[in-house]
C-alpha cells in the first residue's frame, strides 16, 4: 500500500511541475483553472495528513508547502498584465 502511495505522490509531483510550466505561459483562464486545481489538491493533502500514518507527515507537509507556494505564485500572476501571447491564449487563439 505504501509503494502505491509513493507512486501516486510521484505522479502528483510531475503534474505540479507541468502545472508550473503551464502557468508561466498560460492566460488568465488557464491560471484560474490551475489555481482551482491547486486549491483542491491542498484539501486532499489535508485529508491525507489526517488519514495516513505519521511516517508520511514530512512528505505531506513538504507537498503542502509547495502547493501553498504555487498558489501564492498563481495569485500574484493573476493580477499581472498579460503578454500579447497570453492575451491571444485567453481569447482562444494560440497553443
C-alpha positions as CSV (number, residue, x, y, z in Angstrom):
1,X,0.0,0.0,0.0
2,X,2.8,2.4,0.8
3,X,4.5,1.8,-2.6
4,X,1.2,2.6,-4.3
5,X,1.0,5.9,-2.3
6,X,4.6,6.8,-3.2
7,X,3.9,6.1,-6.9
8,X,0.8,8.4,-6.7
9,X,2.8,11.0,-5.0
10,X,5.5,10.9,-7.8
11,X,2.7,11.4,-10.3
12,X,1.4,14.3,-8.3
13,X,4.8,16.0,-8.2
14,X,5.2,15.6,-12.0
15,X,1.7,17.0,-12.5
16,X,2.6,20.0,-10.4
17,X,5.8,20.6,-12.3
18,X,3.7,20.6,-15.6
19,X,1.2,23.0,-14.0
20,X,4.0,25.4,-13.0
21,X,5.3,25.5,-16.6
22,X,1.8,25.8,-18.0
23,X,1.0,28.7,-15.6
24,X,4.1,30.6,-16.8
25,X,2.9,30.7,-20.4
26,X,-0.9,30.5,-19.9
27,X,-3.6,33.1,-19.9
28,X,-6.0,34.1,-17.2
29,X,-8.4,31.3,-17.8
30,X,-5.6,28.6,-17.6
31,X,-4.2,30.2,-14.5
32,X,-7.7,30.2,-12.9
33,X,-8.1,26.5,-13.7
34,X,-4.7,25.7,-12.2
35,X,-5.4,27.8,-9.1
36,X,-8.6,25.8,-8.6
37,X,-6.7,22.5,-9.0
38,X,-4.1,23.5,-6.5
39,X,-6.8,24.5,-4.0
40,X,-8.4,21.1,-4.4
41,X,-5.0,19.4,-4.0
42,X,-4.5,21.3,-0.8
43,X,-7.7,19.8,0.5
44,X,-6.6,16.3,-0.5
45,X,-3.3,16.8,1.2
46,X,-5.0,17.9,4.4
47,X,-7.2,14.8,4.3
48,X,-4.2,12.6,3.8
49,X,-2.4,14.2,6.7
50,X,-5.3,13.0,8.9
51,X,-5.7,9.5,7.4
52,X,-2.1,8.3,6.8
53,X,0.4,7.1,9.3
54,X,2.6,9.7,10.9
55,X,5.6,8.5,8.8
56,X,4.1,10.2,5.8
57,X,3.7,13.6,7.5
58,X,7.1,15.0,6.4
59,X,6.4,14.3,2.8
60,X,2.8,15.6,3.0
61,X,4.0,18.8,4.9
62,X,6.6,19.4,2.2
63,X,3.9,18.9,-0.5
64,X,1.5,21.2,1.3
65,X,4.3,23.9,1.5
66,X,5.0,23.6,-2.2
67,X,1.3,23.8,-3.1
68,X,1.0,27.0,-1.0
69,X,3.9,28.5,-2.9
70,X,2.3,27.5,-6.2
71,X,-1.0,29.1,-5.0
72,X,0.8,32.3,-4.0
73,X,2.5,32.4,-7.4
74,X,-0.8,31.9,-9.2
75,X,-2.4,34.6,-7.2
76,X,0.5,37.0,-7.9
77,X,0.4,36.4,-11.7
78,X,-3.4,36.6,-11.8
79,X,-3.1,40.3,-11.2
80,X,-0.1,40.8,-13.5
81,X,-0.7,42.2,-17.0
82,X,-0.8,39.6,-19.8
83,X,1.8,39.5,-22.6
84,X,0.4,39.7,-26.2
85,X,0.9,35.9,-26.5
86,X,-1.1,35.3,-23.3
87,X,-3.8,37.6,-24.4
88,X,-4.2,35.5,-27.6
89,X,-4.5,32.4,-25.5
90,X,-7.2,34.0,-23.3
91,X,-9.2,34.7,-26.4
92,X,-8.9,31.1,-27.6
93,X,-6.0,31.8,-30.0
94,X,-2.6,30.3,-29.9
95,X,-1.4,26.9,-28.5
